[in-house]
């Protein structure tokens, strides 16, 4: 019965393709030993082969050595290759934010992925059962997760497959006893300090008093939520694609015109597209973004785990948090190329008027031409400062630089990173936006100062 159920799950979910090398994760416990026994007998029918992988997560002290020796001996008795990895402190340090139990699990999965890559395995088989899925649903429900989290453990996720996901733990025990399998008992499975153990030994038994088939009921509910979540994704993706090409920029007005529930889903999708996942993002985070977007302020900023959200007038933008952009320091400018901290380059040349294509400068905002004889050298690069004034080309009077930037619709949060080219008397070019009228080219101009921003725009 167990073998037939596993084979059906493998076929239903396309877990294994002919010719696949399958890394079977074996801890030495009942479920993983039974999984290895079942899969090794199905290799001919599935046209695949099995490799045994064991990761010692270090939670069992000296017993871990016995686990590794047991798995090595078991693989040998089946004539299968085996690879064993013991987690180092650096493995756990990389995922320490997950808590003790979660960190060990995350580090174990990462180690299995590296192992699969080394041995050329296309799939990693894990021994999660229907009971494990039900426990996960309850665990996530208690933590307040949404529909995606309540789907529980999925049959296939990336390289990981779970042939036993529709099988109850009791069926595995019956199979192991009928086939005289030996396994190692993990004492940590009874440790009440682990949340999942409390659910397994306290919560589920109480729920079975209400419904003896509670595991099946929870798994059916999870399956329904898979359908609901996929349907939501379908519709949300369609709306998101119409409002934002890549999820990083959204029209604020269009978002605010939508019902709050739909707006929340779209903002969540924007976070997912830019971050790559929703790991570590809670309902409180999404609600905070929603309050920012729907609030009265024209400008605002919010930091989420790994993400920065900004509103600037009618624009909502998401960006991966990588620290502040390179600081625009005050620096002297010389003729020739002047590299900037953000990877761009400012180039300056003084040329005879007849050698300069003035029309090209009019068409490209990153090229500007000035009357070299009206510029008072030396030149300097700097960011804006409080009280800056500027005389834009075509205007006969100075205005506040702040007022000019507002009128030019310069992004609010990017204004401090707009390079200003200055001579001794003041700003002569707000780079990419406008030349100063004080150095404009006239009919009497003989020498041109050609200025160009090159590189990343």
N, C-alpha and C positions, 0 to 999 in steps of 0.2 A: 504493500500500500504506500509506504513512504517513498520508495523508488519511483512508483508510478506518478505520485504527486509532484515529486521534484522534476521528473521528465516533462510533465505537462506544463509546469511553470516555466521551465527552460524554453519550451517551444512557444508557449503563449506570449512570452515577453522577449523572444529573440535573444536570449542571453548568451548563447554560444554558437559560433559559426563553424562549419567544417574547417579543419586545419588549425583551429585556435589552440594556443598553449594557455592553459588555465592554471593560475597560481591559486592554490587552495589554502586559505589562511587557517591554520590549525593551532589552537591554543593548548590542546591536550584535554579539553573538557568534553563532556558528553556530545553537545551539538556539533562541534567541529569534527570530532572523530567520526560521528555518523555521516556527516557531509562528505568527508574524504572517502569513506567506505562506499557510499552511494555513487559518487562521481567517478571513482576508479572503475566501477563496474559498468558505467555508462559510456566510457570513452570510445568503445568500438561503435556503438550505435550513434554517437554524436560526432564521430570522426575527429576527436580532439585528444589531447594528452594532458596529464596532470603533473604539476610540480608542487611540492609541499613548501609552504612558507610559515615560519614561526617568528613572532616578535615578542620578546620579553619586555613588558612595560615596567618592570621593576617594582610592582606593588606588593609582591609576595615574598620578598626577602630571599632566604636560602631555598625556599620551595621552587623558585624560578629555575634554578639549576636542574632540579628534577624534572620540571616540565619540559625543558629543552631536550634533555636526554631521552625522555619518553617519546617525544615527537620524532626525534631522530631515529629511534629504534622502530617506531611504528612505520615511518616512511620506508625504512630498510626492509621491513617484513613484507611490504607491498611492492618492493622493487621500484620505488619512486625516488627521484632526486629531491633533496631537501636543502633549504637555505634558512639559516637562523641568524637573527639580528637582535642584539640587546640594545635597548634605548639608552643613549647617553644623556647626561644632564643637559647638553646643548640641544638635544631633540626636544626635551620638555620645556626648556627655556623659551624656545621659539613659539610655543603655544600656551604660555603660562596664564594668559588672560582667560582661558577656558575653565579654570578651577582644576582641582586635583584629578577628579574623575574624567572630566572633559578633556583636560590636557593629555592624559595618558591615552585616551581614545583617539584624539586628533593626531598625536605623534605616531601612534601605531599605524593608522591609515596612511600617513605620509611615508612611513618606513616601508609599508607594503607596496606603495606606488613606486618607490625607488627600486625595490626589489624586483617588481614586475618589469620595470624598464631594463634592468640588468639582464634578466633571463629571457626577455623577449615575449613575455606573457601578454596576451591581448585582453584578458579578463582576470579579475581577482574575485574568487568566490568566498563569500562570508556566510556564516551559519545562522544568521538572524531568522527567527521564527515568527509565527503569527502572535505568539505571546509577547515577544520583544516589541512587535509593532504596537500592540495594544498598550503595553507599558509606556512606550514613547508617546503615544497619543495622550495618555493621562498625565504624564510628566509635563508635556508642553501645554496642556490645558491648564494645569495648575500654575504655570508661569505666565499665562495670559497671552498665548500666541494667537495668530490669526489663522485663516483657512489654509494657507500654504503650510504652516507648521503642523496643523492638525491632520495633514495627510499621513503623518508618521513616516516610518521607514518605507522607501519605495523598492520595488523589485529590482530595478536597474537604475543606477545613478553613475553616469560616466563609465569608468572602467570596472566599477564594482557591481557584482551580481549576487542575488540572494535566492538560490533555488528552494530554500525551506521557508520562504516568507509566508506561504499559505498553509503551513503545517504547524500543528500544535506541539508543544514540548512533550506532552504525554505520548504522542505517536512516535516521537524520536526515541524516548525511553523504551517503549515497547519493541521497537526495531532493534535497538542496541542489545537488549536482553535476549531477544530471539536469535540474534546472530553472534552471541557470545563476545561482544566487543568489550574492550577494556578502555577505561578513560581515567583521567585525573580529576579529583574533586578540588575545586577552587574555594578555599575558605573565605575569600573576600566576597563571594556571592551571598554570604549570610551576614555580612558586616552592615549594621543599620546606619552607619555614618554615610553610606552611599544612598542617594535619593532613590535610585532605581530599585535598590534592594527593598527599601521601605514600601515602594509601590507593589513590588512582586510579592512580598511576604505579609503585608498588612492590608493594603488597599484592595488589591484584586480579590483576595479571599472574601472580604466583606461584600464586594460587588457580586461575587458568585452566589451569595446568599439571596440576592435580589433577582439575579438572572444567571443560571448555571452556564449559559452560552455567552457570557459577557465578552469573551475574547472575540468570538465571531461577530458579535454586535458592534464592538468598537472598530473592528477591521472593515465591516460593511459601511459604517459611518465614514471612515477614512476614505474608502473608495468613492463614496458620494462626493466627498470634499475634493477629491482629485478631479472629478468631472466639473464641479462648480468652479474650481480654481482655473482649470484649463479654459472653460467658457469665458470667465472673466478676462483672462489673458488675451483671448482672441479679440474681444470687443475693445478692451483697453488699448491693445496694440494698434488697432485700426485708428482709434481717435488720436493716440499719441503720435503716430506716423504723420497724421494730417497737421498736427500742431507744432511738431518739432522734428527736425530731420535726424538729429543724433541724441536727443534727450538732454542736451546741455543748455539749450536756450528755449524759453517758452514765453508766449505772449501772455502777460499777466491779466489783461482784460478778458481774454478768451477763457482763461482758467476760472476767473471770478464769476463769469456768466454761467458756469456749470453748477449743478447741484453739489452740495458739500461732499456727499459720499463719492461722487464721480471724481471730483477734484482730488480727494484724498488718494484714490487709486492711481490717478495720473501722476501725482507728485511722487508716490511710491515707485511708479515705473520709471520716472526720471532719475530718482536716486539709484535704482537698480542698473539702469543703462550706463550711468557715468561711473559708479563704483564697481560695477561688474557683479555685485551680489548684494543681498540684503542682510548678510551676516552681521549681527551686532546692531541692526536698526530696529527699534521698537516702535510701537504705536505712538508713544510719547514723542519720539523724534519726528514722525510724520505729522503729528498734530502741531508741533512747534513750527514746522515749515508752513503748514496750512495757515496758522495764525499770522505768520510773517507776510505771506502772500495776500491774504484777505484783509490785512490790517490797514490803518489809515496812512502810514508813513510812505513817503515817496522813495526813500532809500533805507536799506537795512541789510544786515548780515547775520548769518547763523552758522555756527560750526557744529557738524555732526561727526560721528566717528569716521575719519578718512574722507570727509567731504565738507566743502564750503558752499553755502547757499546764499545768494545775494539777490536783492531786488533793486532795480534802478529804473524808476519811472514805470514804464509798461513792460519792462523786461525782467524775467526770472531766470537766473542762471545757476547751474550746478557745475562745480569744478572739483576735481580730486585735490585734496589738501596735500600740498607738497611744500608748505612753508610759503612765506612771502616771496613775490617775484624779486629778481635781483634789484638791489637798491641802486637808484640812479644817483651816483655821487658827483659832486662838482669836480670838473676836470678841465684842464686846458685842451684846446683843439688846435691842430696844426693843419697845414695844407697836406693833402694826401689822405690816407686811410686812418680812421680813428675807431678802433674796436670798442664796442659797448659791452657792459656786463651781461646783457641778455642775448649775446651772440650776433647782434646786428653790427653794422659798420657805417659810420658817417664819413663820406668822402668829400673833400673840398678841393676845388681847382680855380685858379684865376686865369682866365682865357680872354683872348681878343674877342670882341663881340661877334665878328664874322665867323668865328669857329664854334659858336654855340647854337644849338637847335632850340630856339626859344619856344617854338610850337610844341615840342615834346614836353617841355617843362610845364606848359599849361594843361596838358592832358594827364600828367602823372603827379599825384599828390606827394609822392616821395622824392620828387626832384623839384628844386626851386632855384631861381636865378635872382641875383641882386646886383646892384651897381657897386662894383668893387671899390670905387673911389668914394662912395658914401658910407662905406663900412669902416669903422675905427678899430683896427686890429690892436691887440690879439683877440682871438675868439675864445669863448668858454662854453662848456656844456654844463647845464644844471637842471634840477627839477624846479617846479614852481615854488614860490615863497609867499608868505602872507604880505599883502599890499602890492603885489606885482601889478604893473600897468602895461598896456600894450596898445599900439596903434595899428590895427589891422589894415591890410592893403585895401585901398579904396575909401578909407575913412579919414576924415580930416582932423580927428581929435582922438586923444588917448581915452581908453576905457579900462576898467578893471579887467585883469586877465580872467578872474573868476566869471565875470559876466560874459566875456567872449566864449569861454569854454561851455557855459550853459547854452548860449545861443547856437554854438556849433554842435550841440548834442554829444559832446565828449562823454563817454561812460563815467559815471560818478566815481566808481572805485578805481578807475584807471588814470585819473587826472594827475595824480602824483607821480606817475611813471611816464608821462609825456615828456620827451626831451625838449629842452629849450636851448636854442643856439643864441648866444648873446655876444655882442661886442662891448666895447668899453662903455657905451652909452645906454645899453639895455637890450631887450629881446629883439632879435631881428628875424627869427623864424620859430614859430610853434610847429615843430616837425610833424609833417603829415596833414597840417590844417591850414596855416596861413603865414604868408610873409608879412613883415612889417612895412608899412607905407613909407617909413623913413629911409628905406634902402631900395625902393622900387627902381626898376629900369625905366629910363626915359629916352627921348630922342637924342639926348646929348651923351648918353652912356657909351663909353669906349671899351671899358674892361668889365668883364662879367665874373662875379663870384658864383660858380656853379656848385650847388650843394645837393647831395644825394644820400638818401638812406638806403643801404644795401642789405640784403639778407632777409631774415625772417621778419614778416610784416605783422 
